[in-house]
Amino acid sequence: MNYIVLTYLIYLPIAACLTIWVGNTLFKNGKVFLVDIFQQNKELADAVNKLLLVGFYLLNIGYAVWAMKVFDNIVTTQGVIEVLSEKIGAIILVLGVVHFTNIIALYKLRKRTVSHYKNFVQQQIPVND
């Protein structure tokens, strides 16, 4: 078997499993934050959470497939390991960047939502002059 094909056969399952594991972990644990952001509207939080998961999968699996091409000629087992470490490391970095980008976006959304809610509450309270 060709070493490049061996690299593909090892890389794709690892990248897919890693992406699915991280996605499911974020989906499960992120629900609490989304419910808070959407003022306890669990139906909306679930819908947004599912959309985020699909987007996460599309982006990361798409990147994993796009980054699959091996430009070097691999002729040893050491070469397979080195290429795999580069590619899997890149997938892990992309997963981390996407995760922190989502966290920042959700934090800003929560901050804006809380601010709008406070303004709404203040407008509802009559002021005695």
N, CA, C and O atoms as CSV, one atom per row, in Angstrom:
chain,resi,resn,atom,element,x,y,z
A,1,MET,N,N,0.847,-1.181,0.000
A,1,MET,CA,C,0.000,0.000,0.000
A,1,MET,C,C,0.892,1.243,0.000
A,1,MET,O,O,1.931,1.284,0.660
A,2,ASN,N,N,0.477,2.211,-0.725
A,2,ASN,CA,C,1.156,3.498,-0.833
A,2,ASN,C,C,1.080,4.234,0.513
A,2,ASN,O,O,0.035,4.210,1.163
A,3,TYR,N,N,2.159,4.881,0.934
A,3,TYR,CA,C,2.170,5.609,2.211
A,3,TYR,C,C,1.197,6.789,2.217
A,3,TYR,O,O,0.630,7.110,3.261
A,4,ILE,N,N,1.000,7.429,1.083
A,4,ILE,CA,C,0.054,8.552,1.033
A,4,ILE,C,C,-1.366,8.041,1.261
A,4,ILE,O,O,-2.134,8.663,1.995
A,5,VAL,N,N,-1.717,6.934,0.650
A,5,VAL,CA,C,-3.043,6.343,0.864
A,5,VAL,C,C,-3.197,5.931,2.325
A,5,VAL,O,O,-4.260,6.135,2.912
A,6,LEU,N,N,-2.172,5.365,2.907
A,6,LEU,CA,C,-2.198,5.006,4.326
A,6,LEU,C,C,-2.440,6.246,5.188
A,6,LEU,O,O,-3.213,6.207,6.145
A,7,THR,N,N,-1.779,7.333,4.841
A,7,THR,CA,C,-1.966,8.589,5.577
A,7,THR,C,C,-3.417,9.047,5.492
A,7,THR,O,O,-3.999,9.453,6.498
A,8,TYR,N,N,-4.005,8.984,4.298
A,8,TYR,CA,C,-5.413,9.359,4.129
A,8,TYR,C,C,-6.322,8.470,4.977
A,8,TYR,O,O,-7.250,8.952,5.627
A,9,LEU,N,N,-6.044,7.176,4.962
A,9,LEU,CA,C,-6.887,6.223,5.692
A,9,LEU,C,C,-6.813,6.409,7.204
A,9,LEU,O,O,-7.757,6.068,7.918
A,10,ILE,N,N,-5.728,6.931,7.682
A,10,ILE,CA,C,-5.603,7.223,9.112
A,10,ILE,C,C,-6.165,8.607,9.423
A,10,ILE,O,O,-6.871,8.786,10.415
A,11,TYR,N,N,-5.852,9.585,8.573
A,11,TYR,CA,C,-6.207,10.984,8.815
A,11,TYR,C,C,-7.715,11.225,8.823
A,11,TYR,O,O,-8.236,11.844,9.751
A,12,LEU,N,N,-8.414,10.746,7.809
A,12,LEU,CA,C,-9.843,11.052,7.703
A,12,LEU,C,C,-10.666,10.559,8.891
A,12,LEU,O,O,-11.463,11.336,9.418
A,13,PRO,N,N,-10.520,9.318,9.339
A,13,PRO,CA,C,-11.299,8.901,10.513
A,13,PRO,C,C,-10.950,9.688,11.778
A,13,PRO,O,O,-11.832,10.008,12.575
A,14,ILE,N,N,-9.670,9.998,11.959
A,14,ILE,CA,C,-9.282,10.774,13.144
A,14,ILE,C,C,-9.894,12.166,13.078
A,14,ILE,O,O,-10.455,12.641,14.065
A,15,ALA,N,N,-9.792,12.826,11.927
A,15,ALA,CA,C,-10.344,14.179,11.778
A,15,ALA,C,C,-11.856,14.168,11.963
A,15,ALA,O,O,-12.402,15.040,12.639
A,16,ALA,N,N,-12.542,13.186,11.368
A,16,ALA,CA,C,-13.998,13.105,11.491
A,16,ALA,C,C,-14.412,12.818,12.935
A,16,ALA,O,O,-15.312,13.472,13.461
A,17,CYS,N,N,-13.768,11.854,13.572
A,17,CYS,CA,C,-14.109,11.518,14.966
A,17,CYS,C,C,-13.839,12.683,15.904
A,17,CYS,O,O,-14.645,12.967,16.790
A,18,LEU,N,N,-12.731,13.347,15.719
A,18,LEU,CA,C,-12.390,14.497,16.553
A,18,LEU,C,C,-13.418,15.611,16.383
A,18,LEU,O,O,-13.865,16.204,17.365
A,19,THR,N,N,-13.791,15.892,15.142
A,19,THR,CA,C,-14.782,16.931,14.864
A,19,THR,C,C,-16.133,16.568,15.467
A,19,THR,O,O,-16.783,17.416,16.079
A,20,ILE,N,N,-16.557,15.335,15.305
A,20,ILE,CA,C,-17.852,14.903,15.843
A,20,ILE,C,C,-17.837,14.926,17.364
A,20,ILE,O,O,-18.810,15.360,17.981
A,21,TRP,N,N,-16.761,14.471,17.977
A,21,TRP,CA,C,-16.673,14.477,19.440
A,21,TRP,C,C,-16.727,15.907,19.984
A,21,TRP,O,O,-17.486,16.189,20.911
A,22,VAL,N,N,-15.930,16.802,19.415
A,22,VAL,CA,C,-15.931,18.195,19.878
A,22,VAL,C,C,-17.298,18.823,19.624
A,22,VAL,O,O,-17.831,19.511,20.495
A,23,GLY,N,N,-17.871,18.596,18.447
A,23,GLY,CA,C,-19.186,19.154,18.129
A,23,GLY,C,C,-20.255,18.691,19.101
A,23,GLY,O,O,-21.045,19.502,19.584
A,24,ASN,N,N,-20.290,17.402,19.393
A,24,ASN,CA,C,-21.285,16.875,20.338
A,24,ASN,C,C,-21.068,17.402,21.750
A,24,ASN,O,O,-22.031,17.675,22.467
A,25,THR,N,N,-19.818,17.545,22.149
A,25,THR,CA,C,-19.514,18.096,23.473
A,25,THR,C,C,-19.990,19.541,23.569
A,25,THR,O,O,-20.614,19.929,24.557
A,26,LEU,N,N,-19.697,20.328,22.549
A,26,LEU,CA,C,-20.143,21.724,22.547
A,26,LEU,C,C,-21.663,21.809,22.488
A,26,LEU,O,O,-22.259,22.662,23.145
A,27,PHE,N,N,-22.294,20.940,21.713
A,27,PHE,CA,C,-23.750,20.922,21.599
A,27,PHE,C,C,-24.392,20.641,22.949
A,27,PHE,O,O,-25.324,21.330,23.364
A,28,LYS,N,N,-23.882,19.624,23.624
A,28,LYS,CA,C,-24.452,19.221,24.918
A,28,LYS,C,C,-24.242,20.299,25.986
A,28,LYS,O,O,-25.171,20.637,26.719
A,29,ASN,N,N,-23.038,20.830,26.071
A,29,ASN,CA,C,-22.719,21.779,27.137
A,29,ASN,C,C,-23.082,23.219,26.795
A,29,ASN,O,O,-23.198,24.052,27.693
A,30,GLY,N,N,-23.261,23.522,25.527
A,30,GLY,CA,C,-23.579,24.888,25.129
A,30,GLY,C,C,-25.042,25.250,25.273
A,30,GLY,O,O,-25.397,26.428,25.243
A,31,LYS,N,N,-25.893,24.252,25.430
A,31,LYS,CA,C,-27.333,24.496,25.525
A,31,LYS,C,C,-27.677,25.426,26.686
A,31,LYS,O,O,-28.528,26.305,26.548
A,32,VAL,N,N,-27.031,25.239,27.806
A,32,VAL,CA,C,-27.292,26.058,28.995
A,32,VAL,C,C,-27.047,27.538,28.688
A,32,VAL,O,O,-27.838,28.398,29.077
A,33,PHE,N,N,-25.964,27.821,27.999
A,33,PHE,CA,C,-25.628,29.209,27.674
A,33,PHE,C,C,-26.626,29.803,26.688
A,33,PHE,O,O,-27.002,30.969,26.806
A,34,LEU,N,N,-27.053,29.004,25.721
A,34,LEU,CA,C,-28.015,29.507,24.746
A,34,LEU,C,C,-29.373,29.772,25.388
A,34,LEU,O,O,-30.037,30.751,25.048
A,35,VAL,N,N,-29.787,28.916,26.305
A,35,VAL,CA,C,-31.052,29.148,27.017
A,35,VAL,C,C,-30.969,30.465,27.782
A,35,VAL,O,O,-31.937,31.226,27.809
A,36,ASP,N,N,-29.833,30.738,28.399
A,36,ASP,CA,C,-29.637,32.000,29.117
A,36,ASP,C,C,-29.666,33.189,28.158
A,36,ASP,O,O,-30.305,34.202,28.445
A,37,ILE,N,N,-28.991,33.073,27.043
A,37,ILE,CA,C,-28.938,34.170,26.069
A,37,ILE,C,C,-30.326,34.488,25.539
A,37,ILE,O,O,-30.666,35.655,25.341
A,38,PHE,N,N,-31.131,33.457,25.307
A,38,PHE,CA,C,-32.459,33.654,24.734
A,38,PHE,C,C,-33.552,33.700,25.804
A,38,PHE,O,O,-34.677,33.265,25.559
A,39,GLN,N,N,-33.231,34.219,26.972
A,39,GLN,CA,C,-34.160,34.426,28.087
A,39,GLN,C,C,-35.072,33.230,28.350
A,39,GLN,O,O,-36.296,33.361,28.362
A,40,GLN,N,N,-34.469,32.076,28.558
A,40,GLN,CA,C,-35.158,30.836,28.921
A,40,GLN,C,C,-36.062,30.282,27.816
A,40,GLN,O,O,-36.875,29.396,28.076
A,41,ASN,N,N,-35.933,30.787,26.596
A,41,ASN,CA,C,-36.698,30.248,25.470
A,41,ASN,C,C,-35.969,28.994,24.971
A,41,ASN,O,O,-35.102,29.063,24.100
A,42,LYS,N,N,-36.347,27.849,25.548
A,42,LYS,CA,C,-35.641,26.595,25.266
A,42,LYS,C,C,-35.813,26.147,23.816
A,42,LYS,O,O,-34.898,25.567,23.231
A,43,GLU,N,N,-36.969,26.412,23.246
A,43,GLU,CA,C,-37.206,26.010,21.854
A,43,GLU,C,C,-36.268,26.758,20.902
A,43,GLU,O,O,-35.679,26.158,20.004
A,44,LEU,N,N,-36.136,28.062,21.104
A,44,LEU,CA,C,-35.229,28.861,20.279
A,44,LEU,C,C,-33.778,28.453,20.527
A,44,LEU,O,O,-32.991,28.342,19.587
A,45,ALA,N,N,-33.431,28.233,21.786
A,45,ALA,CA,C,-32.063,27.818,22.124
A,45,ALA,C,C,-31.716,26.482,21.467
A,45,ALA,O,O,-30.612,26.308,20.951
A,46,ASP,N,N,-32.662,25.539,21.488
A,46,ASP,CA,C,-32.421,24.242,20.841
A,46,ASP,C,C,-32.228,24.397,19.337
A,46,ASP,O,O,-31.334,23.786,18.751
A,47,ALA,N,N,-33.073,25.220,18.717
A,47,ALA,CA,C,-32.963,25.426,17.271
A,47,ALA,C,C,-31.619,26.055,16.906
A,47,ALA,O,O,-30.961,25.613,15.964
A,48,VAL,N,N,-31.215,27.078,17.645
A,48,VAL,CA,C,-29.930,27.730,17.380
A,48,VAL,C,C,-28.785,26.763,17.645
A,48,VAL,O,O,-27.813,26.731,16.890
A,49,ASN,N,N,-28.889,25.982,18.701
A,49,ASN,CA,C,-27.847,25.009,19.036
A,49,ASN,C,C,-27.671,23.985,17.908
A,49,ASN,O,O,-26.544,23.640,17.552
A,50,LYS,N,N,-28.783,23.502,17.350
A,50,LYS,CA,C,-28.705,22.541,16.245
A,50,LYS,C,C,-28.096,23.182,14.999
A,50,LYS,O,O,-27.299,22.556,14.300
A,51,LEU,N,N,-28.473,24.430,14.726
A,51,LEU,CA,C,-27.893,25.127,13.572
A,51,LEU,C,C,-26.395,25.354,13.756
A,51,LEU,O,O,-25.619,25.210,12.812
A,52,LEU,N,N,-25.994,25.709,14.971
A,52,LEU,CA,C,-24.564,25.874,15.253
A,52,LEU,C,C,-23.809,24.559,15.058
A,52,LEU,O,O,-22.693,24.550,14.538
A,53,LEU,N,N,-24.418,23.458,15.474
A,53,LEU,CA,C,-23.777,22.150,15.321
A,53,LEU,C,C,-23.597,21.791,13.847
A,53,LEU,O,O,-22.532,21.324,13.443
A,54,VAL,N,N,-24.637,22.009,13.052
A,54,VAL,CA,C,-24.536,21.718,11.617
A,54,VAL,C,C,-23.460,22.587,10.977
A,54,VAL,O,O,-22.642,22.090,10.203
A,55,GLY,N,N,-23.456,23.879,11.294
A,55,GLY,CA,C,-22.427,24.772,10.763
A,55,GLY,C,C,-21.036,24.353,11.198
A,55,GLY,O,O,-20.092,24.401,10.410
A,56,PHE,N,N,-20.912,23.948,12.436
A,56,PHE,CA,C,-19.631,23.483,12.975
A,56,PHE,C,C,-19.137,22.268,12.191
A,56,PHE,O,O,-17.973,22.206,11.793
A,57,TYR,N,N,-20.034,21.304,11.975
A,57,TYR,CA,C,-19.656,20.113,11.214
A,57,TYR,C,C,-19.257,20.472,9.785
A,57,TYR,O,O,-18.227,20.017,9.288
A,58,LEU,N,N,-20.072,21.283,9.136
A,58,LEU,CA,C,-19.773,21.645,7.746
A,58,LEU,C,C,-18.425,22.340,7.628
A,58,LEU,O,O,-17.622,22.011,6.755
A,59,LEU,N,N,-18.185,23.291,8.501
A,59,LEU,CA,C,-16.937,24.047,8.446
A,59,LEU,C,C,-15.728,23.157,8.725
A,59,LEU,O,O,-14.748,23.187,7.980
A,60,ASN,N,N,-15.794,22.388,9.766
A,60,ASN,CA,C,-14.625,21.608,10.178
A,60,ASN,C,C,-14.385,20.363,9.335
A,60,ASN,O,O,-13.239,20.053,9.009
A,61,ILE,N,N,-15.431,19.655,8.980
A,61,ILE,CA,C,-15.229,18.497,8.105
A,61,ILE,C,C,-14.835,18.974,6.712
A,61,ILE,O,O,-14.013,18.348,6.044
A,62,GLY,N,N,-15.426,20.087,6.277
A,62,GLY,CA,C,-15.017,20.675,4.998
A,62,GLY,C,C,-13.549,21.047,4.996
A,62,GLY,O,O,-12.839,20.785,4.025
A,63,TYR,N,N,-13.090,21.656,6.079
A,63,TYR,CA,C,-11.669,22.006,6.172
A,63,TYR,C,C,-10.799,20.750,6.194
A,63,TYR,O,O,-9.749,20.706,5.553
A,64,ALA,N,N,-11.234,19.743,6.924
A,64,ALA,CA,C,-10.451,18.504,7.018
A,64,ALA,C,C,-10.289,17.855,5.644
A,64,ALA,O,O,-9.207,17.377,5.302
A,65,VAL,N,N,-11.354,17.839,4.868
A,65,VAL,CA,C,-11.278,17.253,3.531
A,65,VAL,C,C,-10.420,18.126,2.618
A,65,VAL,O,O,-9.607,17.617,1.847
A,66,TRP,N,N,-10.607,19.440,2.710
A,66,TRP,CA,C,-9.828,20.378,1.891
A,66,TRP,C,C,-8.334,20.267,2.203
A,66,TRP,O,O,-7.503,20.348,1.298
A,67,ALA,N,N,-8.000,20.085,3.459
A,67,ALA,CA,C,-6.597,20.034,3.886
A,67,ALA,C,C,-5.986,18.643,3.726
A,67,ALA,O,O,-4.840,18.420,4.117
A,68,MET,N,N,-6.728,17.725,3.165
A,68,MET,CA,C,-6.268,16.349,3.076
A,68,MET,C,C,-5.081,16.170,2.127
A,68,MET,O,O,-4.252,15.286,2.344
A,69,LYS,N,N,-4.990,16.963,1.116
A,69,LYS,CA,C,-3.940,16.800,0.097
A,69,LYS,C,C,-2.562,16.794,0.741
A,69,LYS,O,O,-2.235,17.650,1.563
A,70,VAL,N,N,-1.771,15.814,0.350
A,70,VAL,CA,C,-0.393,15.702,0.824
A,70,VAL,C,C,0.520,16.178,-0.298
A,70,VAL,O,O,0.492,15.639,-1.404
A,71,PHE,N,N,1.328,17.191,-0.003
A,71,PHE,CA,C,2.201,17.771,-1.023
A,71,PHE,C,C,3.578,17.116,-1.063
A,71,PHE,O,O,4.272,17.188,-2.077
A,72,ASP,N,N,3.969,16.488,0.023
A,72,ASP,CA,C,5.277,15.842,0.074
A,72,ASP,C,C,5.155,14.387,-0.369
A,72,ASP,O,O,4.094,13.773,-0.253
A,73,ASN,N,N,6.239,13.862,-0.869
A,73,ASN,CA,C,6.279,12.449,-1.197
A,73,ASN,C,C,6.609,11.685,0.085
A,73,ASN,O,O,7.688,11.852,0.653
A,74,ILE,N,N,5.689,10.859,0.529
A,74,ILE,CA,C,5.889,10.111,1.774
A,74,ILE,C,C,6.460,8.741,1.416
A,74,ILE,O,O,5.867,7.983,0.649
A,75,VAL,N,N,7.619,8.445,1.986
A,75,VAL,CA,C,8.270,7.176,1.646
A,75,VAL,C,C,8.585,6.318,2.871
A,75,VAL,O,O,9.106,5.210,2.740
A,76,THR,N,N,8.266,6.835,4.070
A,76,THR,CA,C,8.556,6.076,5.288
A,76,THR,C,C,7.398,6.198,6.270
A,76,THR,O,O,6.527,7.057,6.132
A,77,THR,N,N,7.412,5.321,7.257
A,77,THR,CA,C,6.424,5.406,8.334
A,77,THR,C,C,6.598,6.710,9.103
A,77,THR,O,O,5.617,7.310,9.543
A,78,GLN,N,N,7.824,7.144,9.264
A,78,GLN,CA,C,8.095,8.426,9.926
A,78,GLN,C,C,7.426,9.557,9.162
A,78,GLN,O,O,6.857,10.461,9.774
A,79,GLY,N,N,7.482,9.525,7.860
A,79,GLY,CA,C,6.829,10.544,7.038
A,79,GLY,C,C,5.328,10.553,7.247
A,79,GLY,O,O,4.712,11.617,7.308
A,80,VAL,N,N,4.735,9.367,7.358
A,80,VAL,CA,C,3.291,9.260,7.620
A,80,VAL,C,C,2.957,9.946,8.939
A,80,VAL,O,O,2.016,10.736,9.017
A,81,ILE,N,N,3.729,9.641,9.969
A,81,ILE,CA,C,3.481,10.216,11.298
A,81,ILE,C,C,3.656,11.730,11.277
A,81,ILE,O,O,2.862,12.446,11.887
A,82,GLU,N,N,4.665,12.227,10.596
A,82,GLU,CA,C,4.906,13.670,10.535
A,82,GLU,C,C,3.782,14.392,9.800
A,82,GLU,O,O,3.322,15.441,10.250
A,83,VAL,N,N,3.339,13.843,8.681
A,83,VAL,CA,C,2.243,14.472,7.935
A,83,VAL,C,C,0.957,14.421,8.753
A,83,VAL,O,O,0.212,15.399,8.803
A,84,LEU,N,N,0.694,13.280,9.396
A,84,LEU,CA,C,-0.503,13.167,10.234
A,84,LEU,C,C,-0.477,14.169,11.381
A,84,LEU,O,O,-1.502,14.775,11.694
A,85,SER,N,N,0.672,14.349,12.008
A,85,SER,CA,C,0.749,15.295,13.124
A,85,SER,C,C,0.484,16.718,12.642
A,85,SER,O,O,-0.176,17.489,13.338
A,86,GLU,N,N,0.981,17.072,11.476
A,86,GLU,CA,C,0.707,18.403,10.917
A,86,GLU,C,C,-0.779,18.583,10.650
A,86,GLU,O,O,-1.372,19.587,11.044
A,87,LYS,N,N,-1.367,17.620,9.988
A,87,LYS,CA,C,-2.760,17.743,9.571
A,87,LYS,C,C,-3.718,17.671,10.759
A,87,LYS,O,O,-4.671,18.447,10.830
A,88,ILE,N,N,-3.481,16.765,11.676
A,88,ILE,CA,C,-4.353,16.659,12.847
A,88,ILE,C,C,-4.157,17.873,13.751
A,88,ILE,O,O,-5.117,18.365,14.344
A,89,GLY,N,N,-2.932,18.354,13.858
A,89,GLY,CA,C,-2.686,19.588,14.608
A,89,GLY,C,C,-3.439,20.761,14.013
A,89,GLY,O,O,-3.990,21.583,14.745
A,90,ALA,N,N,-3.468,20.846,12.688
A,90,ALA,CA,C,-4.212,21.923,12.026
A,90,ALA,C,C,-5.704,21.808,12.314
A,90,ALA,O,O,-6.369,22.814,12.560
A,91,ILE,N,N,-6.233,20.585,12.284
A,91,ILE,CA,C,-7.653,20.383,12.591
A,91,ILE,C,C,-7.952,20.825,14.019
A,91,ILE,O,O,-8.959,21.492,14.260
A,92,ILE,N,N,-7.104,20.467,14.954
A,92,ILE,CA,C,-7.308,20.852,16.354
A,92,ILE,C,C,-7.272,22.371,16.495
A,92,ILE,O,O,-8.088,22.944,17.217
A,93,LEU,N,N,-6.343,23.023,15.819
A,93,LEU,CA,C,-6.280,24.490,15.871
A,93,LEU,C,C,-7.534,25.121,15.277
A,93,LEU,O,O,-8.066,26.079,15.837
A,94,VAL,N,N,-8.008,24.601,14.161
A,94,VAL,CA,C,-9.231,25.132,13.548
A,94,VAL,C,C,-10.415,24.928,14.478
A,94,VAL,O,O,-11.231,25.835,14.642
A,95,LEU,N,N,-10.523,23.755,15.090
A,95,LEU,CA,C,-11.606,23.508,16.048
A,95,LEU,C,C,-11.553,24.514,17.196
A,95,LEU,O,O,-12.585,25.035,17.620
A,96,GLY,N,N,-10.359,24.782,17.693
A,96,GLY,CA,C,-10.201,25.752,18.780
A,96,GLY,C,C,-10.583,27.157,18.359
A,96,GLY,O,O,-11.263,27.863,19.103
A,97,VAL,N,N,-10.158,27.571,17.183
A,97,VAL,CA,C,-10.485,28.919,16.689
A,97,VAL,C,C,-11.993,29.064,16.498
A,97,VAL,O,O,-12.577,30.075,16.888
A,98,VAL,N,N,-12.618,28.057,15.899
A,98,VAL,CA,C,-14.071,28.106,15.703
A,98,VAL,C,C,-14.781,28.154,17.054
A,98,VAL,O,O,-15.737,28.911,17.224
A,99,HIS,N,N,-14.330,27.365,17.999
A,99,HIS,CA,C,-14.948,27.349,19.327
A,99,HIS,C,C,-14.850,28.723,19.995
A,99,HIS,O,O,-15.855,29.247,20.476
A,100,PHE,N,N,-13.663,29.304,20.027
A,100,PHE,CA,C,-13.508,30.596,20.688
A,100,PHE,C,C,-14.213,31.717,19.934
A,100,PHE,O,O,-14.679,32.672,20.554
A,101,THR,N,N,-14.299,31.621,18.620
A,101,THR,CA,C,-15.067,32.600,17.848
A,101,THR,C,C,-16.540,32.518,18.230
A,101,THR,O,O,-17.194,33.545,18.407
A,102,ASN,N,N,-17.060,31.306,18.358
A,102,ASN,CA,C,-18.450,31.136,18.788
A,102,ASN,C,C,-18.663,31.669,20.199
A,102,ASN,O,O,-19.675,32.316,20.469
A,103,ILE,N,N,-17.727,31.407,21.095
A,103,ILE,CA,C,-17.846,31.889,22.475
A,103,ILE,C,C,-17.900,33.415,22.492
A,103,ILE,O,O,-18.735,33.998,23.183
A,104,ILE,N,N,-17.028,34.053,21.746
A,104,ILE,CA,C,-17.011,35.523,21.689
A,104,ILE,C,C,-18.315,36.046,21.106
A,104,ILE,O,O,-18.890,36.998,21.634
A,105,ALA,N,N,-18.789,35.435,20.022
A,105,ALA,CA,C,-20.045,35.873,19.407
A,105,ALA,C,C,-21.215,35.696,20.369
A,105,ALA,O,O,-22.065,36.580,20.475
A,106,LEU,N,N,-21.266,34.571,21.067
A,106,LEU,CA,C,-22.353,34.335,22.018
A,106,LEU,C,C,-22.258,35.274,23.214
A,106,LEU,O,O,-23.284,35.722,23.727
A,107,TYR,N,N,-21.050,35.576,23.663
A,107,TYR,CA,C,-20.869,36.532,24.758
A,107,TYR,C,C,-21.400,37.902,24.347
A,107,TYR,O,O,-22.112,38.550,25.115
A,108,LYS,N,N,-21.059,38.343,23.142
A,108,LYS,CA,C,-21.537,39.649,22.667
A,108,LYS,C,C,-23.052,39.652,22.508
A,108,LYS,O,O,-23.710,40.645,22.821
A,109,LEU,N,N,-23.605,38.545,22.023
A,109,LEU,CA,C,-25.054,38.441,21.884
A,109,LEU,C,C,-25.723,38.497,23.249
A,109,LEU,O,O,-26.743,39.167,23.413
A,110,ARG,N,N,-25.163,37.805,24.223
A,110,ARG,CA,C,-25.729,37.818,25.573
A,110,ARG,C,C,-25.658,39.215,26.172
A,110,ARG,O,O,-26.617,39.691,26.779
A,111,LYS,N,N,-24.518,39.865,25.995
A,111,LYS,CA,C,-24.341,41.214,26.527
A,111,LYS,C,C,-25.377,42.164,25.919
A,111,LYS,O,O,-25.973,42.980,26.622
A,112,ARG,N,N,-25.580,42.047,24.613
A,112,ARG,CA,C,-26.555,42.901,23.931
A,112,ARG,C,C,-27.974,42.579,24.389
A,112,ARG,O,O,-28.781,43.484,24.601
A,113,THR,N,N,-28.277,41.296,24.539
A,113,THR,CA,C,-29.609,40.882,24.969
A,113,THR,C,C,-29.898,41.370,26.383
A,113,THR,O,O,-30.990,41.871,26.654
A,114,VAL,N,N,-28.938,41.230,27.281
A,114,VAL,CA,C,-29.107,41.700,28.660
A,114,VAL,C,C,-29.298,43.210,28.674
A,114,VAL,O,O,-30.131,43.721,29.423
A,115,SER,N,N,-28.543,43.924,27.861
A,115,SER,CA,C,-28.663,45.382,27.788
A,115,SER,C,C,-30.052,45.787,27.301
A,115,SER,O,O,-30.670,46.687,27.870
A,116,HIS,N,N,-30.549,45.127,26.249
A,116,HIS,CA,C,-31.896,45.427,25.746
A,116,HIS,C,C,-32.952,45.102,26.796
A,116,HIS,O,O,-33.921,45.846,26.949
A,117,TYR,N,N,-32.775,44.006,27.516
A,117,TYR,CA,C,-33.726,43.611,28.540
A,117,TYR,C,C,-33.752,44.638,29.671
A,117,TYR,O,O,-34.826,44.997,30.155
A,118,LYS,N,N,-32.579,45.114,30.098
A,118,LYS,CA,C,-32.522,46.130,31.157
A,118,LYS,C,C,-33.209,47.413,30.708
A,118,LYS,O,O,-33.952,48.020,31.479
A,119,ASN,N,N,-32.967,47.827,29.474
A,119,ASN,CA,C,-33.622,49.027,28.951
A,119,ASN,C,C,-35.131,48.850,28.915
A,119,ASN,O,O,-35.870,49.777,29.246
A,120,PHE,N,N,-35.597,47.676,28.519
A,120,PHE,CA,C,-37.020,47.395,28.469
A,120,PHE,C,C,-37.627,47.467,29.864
A,120,PHE,O,O,-38.684,48.069,30.047
A,121,VAL,N,N,-36.972,46.862,30.844
A,121,VAL,CA,C,-37.468,46.863,32.223
A,121,VAL,C,C,-37.511,48.283,32.763
A,121,VAL,O,O,-38.478,48.662,33.425
A,122,GLN,N,N,-36.486,49.071,32.494
A,122,GLN,CA,C,-36.449,50.455,32.975
A,122,GLN,C,C,-37.574,51.278,32.366
A,122,GLN,O,O,-38.112,52.165,33.030
A,123,GLN,N,N,-37.939,51.009,31.133
A,123,GLN,CA,C,-39.025,51.743,30.489
A,123,GLN,C,C,-40.380,51.353,31.063
A,123,GLN,O,O,-41.327,52.137,30.990
A,124,GLN,N,N,-40.489,50.155,31.632
A,124,GLN,CA,C,-41.753,49.679,32.179
A,124,GLN,C,C,-42.008,50.181,33.596
A,124,GLN,O,O,-43.147,50.166,34.062
A,125,ILE,N,N,-40.964,50.625,34.280
A,125,ILE,CA,C,-41.103,51.087,35.658
A,125,ILE,C,C,-41.477,52.564,35.638
A,125,ILE,O,O,-40.734,53.391,35.110
A,126,PRO,N,N,-42.631,52.890,36.217
A,126,PRO,CA,C,-43.024,54.308,36.231
A,126,PRO,C,C,-42.113,55.121,37.162
A,126,PRO,O,O,-41.715,54.660,38.231
A,127,VAL,N,N,-41.808,56.310,36.731
A,127,VAL,CA,C,-40.957,57.198,37.518
A,127,VAL,C,C,-41.859,58.227,38.193
A,127,VAL,O,O,-42.625,58.921,37.524
A,128,ASN,N,N,-41.765,58.324,39.534
A,128,ASN,CA,C,-42.562,59.296,40.284
A,128,ASN,C,C,-41.816,60.613,40.347
A,128,ASN,O,O,-40.723,60.689,40.907
A,129,ASP,N,N,-42.398,61.633,39.781
A,129,ASP,CA,C,-41.768,62.960,39.835
A,129,ASP,C,C,-42.369,63.811,40.905
A,129,ASP,O,O,-41.957,64.956,41.087
